[in-house]
Structures are given as structure tokens and as C-alpha cells.
């Protein structure tokens, strides 16, 4: 029954290539993992909150695909460990006929705790009717990351997913998510095209970022760690303008293209400095209203 349900769900995707198929299967495995986490009490007792690009995709309907499942805890908890949630994920997967393996990341001082889920033989064991043939040796990997000491001030709300079963999740609000996305754009040491895609997604929906949360995030880590920053609209726009002027947009386009549906990949031809400076102007106008 679950396999038939999975085959029906795959038909909802626009799959024009093996890459599109892989993105769809990755997302379906993410949904299985999210449902298991919800049933195991991660969002209730543990106080986990879903955030990041995969949250925007699954909860809020953004078009681009994403690789990881990112979370933070409502209350700091340096003793958090993924192990108690990995066994329920494996049991649920086995009950559905999937072969998952899981490993928690090494114990380290970082506040971000990691784990990895590996799904083996997806589409072949049990067999699925897929548009494109899959290599039986290929794994689908879903990385779990949770910030056990997040910046103060994030807001969240209850949301639901309906595949494979209805499950209640706690998700970061769009305003808080935009504040954290701006922190990533400004403080990340490397350029990530997916960040800039998300920036466009937020501003074209007129989402107002939580600037207080942005200040808290920049003060916690990155080049401005420990500093008191204004992080007011004018400062944010100036910092983004400087970033846009220095970016290699060819690198940005290559990073994001494999996560986009076929027709949207064509729009990447517009991605250059002038295009993003124009979009920044739109953002600046909305930010100062």
C-alpha cells in the first residue's frame, strides 16, 4: 500500500530527467523522516523547530529543492543527542519496506549537532515504477542538523505535512526565517547560490525580515561576532550591496541550478550583478515602508 502511495505521489512531480527524479525521491525520503521525528516527539517534547531551505520547500511551497533537514531548539540544550530519534526513524522505515541506516555525528563542542540518514535501494527494493532507471548502488542521503544554542528571538508556528501520513510540525515563521537568511548571506564565508534564490523568494512575497533576530544572529557568530551592530534597514542594504558587487555570479548559478525544476533553470540567465542590485532596490523600498 505504501509503495503504491509513493508511486502516486511521484506523479505529482515534473520529472524530465534523472536529476529531477533524484530530487523528487530525496524530498519524499525527507518527508518520511519528518513524519518519524514528529511521531517520536521531536517537535513537542524536545522543542525542535523546522527551519531553512527544506522547510521553505515543504511547508511554504518554495520551488527549489533542498538537501538537508535543519532545525533549532526552542530552549538551549547542549546535551541534545540525535541517537534517541534515529532508532524510531529506522523502525518506521523498516515498517514501510525501506532500508535506512543512520549515524549520529561525532561529539564535539559545536552547538550544531548532526546526524545522517542513508536510504538504500530506493526505487528498486521494494520496486517502484519510476520514469528513469536508478543505479541500485546509489544512496539517498538526508543530513539532520539542529542548532542547540540558536540566536534569541525566533518565532515559530504549528504547520502540517500530509505525506505519508498527517503530522504536526513546529516551523519557523517566514519573518524569522528571512532574518536568519540575511544573516547567512552576510556572514557565510563562502557563496551559496541557494541563499540568493531564497532571498529572491522572500522579497517577491513581500516578507518583512525580523531585524532584531538578524542582529542577534550576527552578534553570535561570523565576522561581527560580539559586536553591537545597528542592523537597521540602511545598514543591511549597504552590506548586501557590497556582497552583490563582489560575487562571481557564474558560481552562484552553477550552485543552484540542480535544485530547480526544469523551466525555472532557464531563468538563471538573468542572474548577474545588475539583476540583483535591481532586486535589492525593491527590497530596500519594502524594508523602509
C-alpha positions in Angstrom: 0.0 0.0 0.0 2.8 2.5 0.9 4.6 1.7 -2.3 1.5 2.4 -4.4 1.0 5.6 -2.4 4.6 6.6 -3.1 4.2 5.9 -6.9 1.1 8.1 -6.9 2.9 10.9 -5.1 5.9 10.8 -7.6 3.4 11.5 -10.4 2.8 15.0 -8.8 6.3 16.0 -9.7 7.5 17.3 -13.1 10.2 14.8 -13.9 12.1 15.4 -17.1 15.4 13.9 -16.2 17.2 11.5 -13.9 18.2 14.6 -11.8 14.6 15.7 -11.4 13.7 12.2 -10.3 16.5 12.1 -7.8 15.4 15.5 -6.3 11.8 14.1 -6.0 12.9 10.9 -4.3 15.1 12.9 -1.9 12.2 15.0 -0.9 9.9 12.0 -0.4 12.5 10.5 1.9 12.8 13.8 3.8 9.0 13.6 4.3 9.3 10.1 5.8 12.0 11.3 8.2 10.0 14.4 9.2 7.0 12.2 10.0 9.1 9.9 12.1 10.6 12.8 14.0 7.1 14.2 14.7 5.8 10.8 16.0 8.9 10.4 18.2 8.2 13.7 19.9 11.0 15.8 18.5 8.7 18.9 17.8 6.8 18.6 21.1 8.8 17.2 24.0 12.2 18.2 22.6 11.1 21.6 21.4 12.5 21.2 17.9 11.7 23.8 15.2 12.0 23.1 11.5 13.9 25.8 9.5 15.9 26.5 6.4 15.5 25.8 2.7 13.8 22.4 3.1 11.3 24.0 5.4 10.6 26.7 2.8 10.1 24.0 0.2 8.0 21.5 2.2 6.0 23.8 4.4 5.7 27.1 2.5 5.8 25.8 -1.2 9.1 27.2 -2.5 10.0 25.7 -5.9 13.7 24.8 -5.3 14.7 21.5 -3.8 17.0 21.2 -0.8 19.3 18.6 0.7 19.3 18.8 4.5 16.7 18.9 7.3 17.7 21.9 9.5 16.2 22.6 12.9 16.8 24.6 16.1 15.7 24.1 19.7 13.3 26.5 21.4 15.4 26.3 24.5 19.2 25.8 24.6 20.2 22.3 25.3 23.9 21.4 25.0 23.1 17.8 26.0 20.9 17.1 23.0 21.7 13.9 21.1 20.2 12.6 17.9 20.5 9.0 18.9 17.2 8.8 20.6 15.4 9.8 17.4 17.4 7.7 14.9 16.1 4.3 16.1 12.4 5.3 15.6 13.3 6.6 12.1 14.8 3.2 11.3 11.9 1.3 12.7 9.4 3.3 10.8 11.4 2.9 7.6 11.6 -0.8 8.0 7.8 -1.0 8.6 7.4 0.7 5.2 9.7 -1.6 3.4 12.7 0.8 3.2 16.3 0.1 4.1 17.6 3.0 6.1 20.8 3.3 8.1 21.7 6.1 10.4 24.7 7.6 12.2 25.0 10.4 14.7 27.8 12.9 14.2 30.8 12.9 16.5 30.5 14.5 19.9 32.0 17.9 19.5 31.9 21.4 21.1 29.8 22.9 18.3 26.3 23.9 19.2 25.1 22.3 15.9 24.5 18.6 16.3 24.5 16.4 13.2 23.3 13.1 12.0 23.0 11.3 8.7 20.2 9.1 7.3 21.0 6.9 4.3 18.3 5.2 2.2 19.5 2.3 0.2 18.0 0.8 -3.0 15.2 3.4 -3.2 13.0 2.5 -6.2 14.4 -1.0 -6.5 13.9 -2.6 -3.1 10.9 -2.5 -3.0 10.5 -1.9 -6.7 8.9 1.3 -7.9 7.6 2.2 -11.3 9.9 5.2 -12.0 10.3 7.3 -15.1 14.1 6.8 -15.2 16.2 3.8 -14.2 18.2 4.1 -10.9 21.5 2.6 -10.0 20.9 0.1 -7.3 24.1 1.2 -5.5 23.1 4.8 -5.2 22.2 6.1 -1.8 19.8 8.9 -0.9 21.4 10.9 2.0 19.5 13.2 4.3 21.6 15.2 6.8 20.0 16.3 10.0 21.3 19.4 11.8 20.0 21.0 14.9 21.2 24.2 16.5 21.2 23.6 20.3 22.0 27.2 21.1 20.2 29.4 18.5 20.1 33.2 18.4 17.4 34.6 20.7 14.1 35.9 19.3 13.0 33.5 16.6 9.3 32.9 16.3 7.5 29.7 15.2 4.1 28.2 14.4 2.4 24.8 14.0 2.2 23.5 10.5 1.2 20.2 9.0 2.5 17.8 6.3 0.2 15.2 4.8 2.6 12.6 3.3 3.0 9.7 4.1 0.6 10.5 7.0 -0.6 13.7 8.6 2.0 15.0 11.0 2.2 18.3 13.0 5.5 20.2 12.8 6.8 23.3 14.5 8.2 25.6 11.8 10.0 28.9 11.9 7.9 31.8 10.7 8.8 33.4 7.4 9.7 36.7 9.1 12.2 34.9 11.4 13.4 32.7 8.5 14.2 35.8 6.4 16.1 37.3 9.3 18.2 34.2 9.5 18.7 34.0 5.8 20.0 37.6 5.7 22.4 36.5 8.5 23.6 33.7 6.3 24.0 36.0 3.2 26.1 38.4 5.2 28.1 36.1 7.4 28.7 33.0 5.5 32.4 32.5 4.5 31.5 31.1 1.1 29.0 31.9 -1.6 25.9 29.7 -1.8 23.6 30.2 -4.7 20.7 28.7 -2.9 20.9 31.6 -0.4 20.3 34.1 -3.2 17.4 32.1 -4.6 15.8 32.2 -1.2 16.5 35.9 -1.0 14.5 36.5 -4.2 11.7 34.2 -2.9 11.3 36.2 0.3 11.4 39.7 -1.3 8.9 38.7 -4.1 6.5 37.7 -1.3 7.0 41.0 0.5 8.1 39.2 3.7 9.5 41.6 6.3 12.6 40.2 7.9 13.0 40.1 11.7 15.9 42.6 12.0 16.2 42.0 15.8 16.8 38.3 15.2 19.3 39.2 12.4 21.2 41.4 14.9 21.2 38.5 17.5 22.5 36.1 14.8 25.3 38.3 13.6 26.4 39.1 17.1 26.6 35.3 18.0 28.9 34.3 15.2 30.6 35.4 12.0 32.7 38.5 11.2 30.7 40.7 13.5 30.7 38.3 16.5 30.4 40.1 19.8 29.9 43.5 18.1 26.9 45.8 18.6 25.6 46.4 15.2 22.8 48.7 14.0 21.5 46.1 11.6 18.9 48.7 10.6 17.5 48.8 7.0 20.1 51.1 5.7 23.0 49.1 7.1 21.5 45.8 5.8 21.1 47.2 2.3 24.6 48.6 2.2 26.1 45.3 3.3 24.1 43.3 0.7 25.1 45.8 -2.0 28.7 45.2 -1.2 28.2 41.5 -1.3 26.4 41.6 -4.7 29.2 43.7 -6.2 31.9 41.1 -5.3 30.2 37.8 -6.1 31.1 35.5 -9.0 27.6 35.0 -10.4 28.7 32.1 -12.6 29.5 30.2 -9.4 26.1 31.2 -7.9 24.2 29.9 -10.9 26.0 26.6 -11.0 25.4 26.0 -7.3 21.6 26.4 -7.5 20.7 25.1 -10.9 20.5 21.4 -10.0 17.9 22.2 -7.3 15.5 23.9 -9.6 12.6 22.4 -11.7 13.4 22.4 -15.5 11.6 25.6 -16.5 13.0 27.6 -13.7 16.6 26.7 -14.6 16.1 28.9 -17.7 15.6 32.0 -15.5 19.2 31.8 -14.2 20.3 33.6 -17.4 19.2 36.8 -15.6 21.3 36.3 -12.5 24.1 38.8 -12.5 25.2 41.9 -10.5 22.8 44.3 -12.2 19.8 42.0 -11.8 20.4 41.5 -8.0 21.1 45.2 -7.5 17.7 45.9 -9.0 16.1 43.4 -6.8 17.9 44.8 -3.8 16.3 48.2 -4.6 12.9 46.6 -4.5 13.8 45.0 -1.1 15.1 48.4 0.2 11.8 50.1 -0.7 9.8 47.4 1.1 12.1 47.4 4.1 11.7 51.2 4.8 7.9 51.3 4.4 
